């Protein structure tokens, strides 16, 4: 699967959130949406990244951004993740990894020197018209939100 680039149409999706309610990307048209893919809830890197997005959420929303975090975890695990870490971002479950695959955020990656199949930590910014504005693959969990804010020209939180 080819990686997405700025200007591409963002693949639409509908996924369950941590309460089981469905969230569709198309329902957020007219807003900018940060869609990020992470490997697993309640792991150190993914927790750091989710907490960073939560800490930055009010200022991102003030600038017109929504944040959707997507992992292969089931909604029940996402609910525990939200409660345990006080997360306020929207967490979505892509249990069959179909959305990750559509965004080329699932596939071969190197982990501890070995090539494995897995979630490729990636972040996309989708503009108001549903086009990819930013596509970042293999991002670092720590410091990513600050870097993304800088890349988007937003004030530091």
TAMO-V22775 format. One record per backbone hydrogen bond with DSSP energy under -0.5 kcal/mol. NH is the residue of the N-H (numbers start at 1). CO is the residue of the C=O. If there is no record, write none. Layout:
nh=<NH NH>
co=<CO CO>
This chain:
nh=<7 8 10 15 16 17 18 20 23 25 27 28 29 30 31 32 33 34 35 35 36 36 37 38 43 47 48 49 50 51 52 53 54 55 56 57 57 60 61 62 63 63 64 65 66 68 69 70 70 71 72 77 78 79 80 81 82 83 84 85 86 87 90 91 92 93 94 94 97 101 102 103 104 105 106 107 109 111 114 116 116 118 120 121 122 123 124 125 126 126 127 130 132 133 134 136 138 139 144 147 148 149 150 151 152 153 154>
co=<132 5 130 23 93 21 91 17 15 13 24 25 26 128 28 64 126 66 33 124 34 68 122 70 40 43 44 45 46 47 48 49 50 51 52 53 54 56 57 58 59 60 61 60 32 34 90 36 68 92 39 74 74 75 76 77 78 79 80 81 82 82 67 89 69 16 71 92 94 97 98 99 101 100 100 118 116 114 111 109 114 107 105 119 37 136 35 134 33 124 131 127 8 125 125 123 121 121 141 143 144 145 146 147 148 150 149>
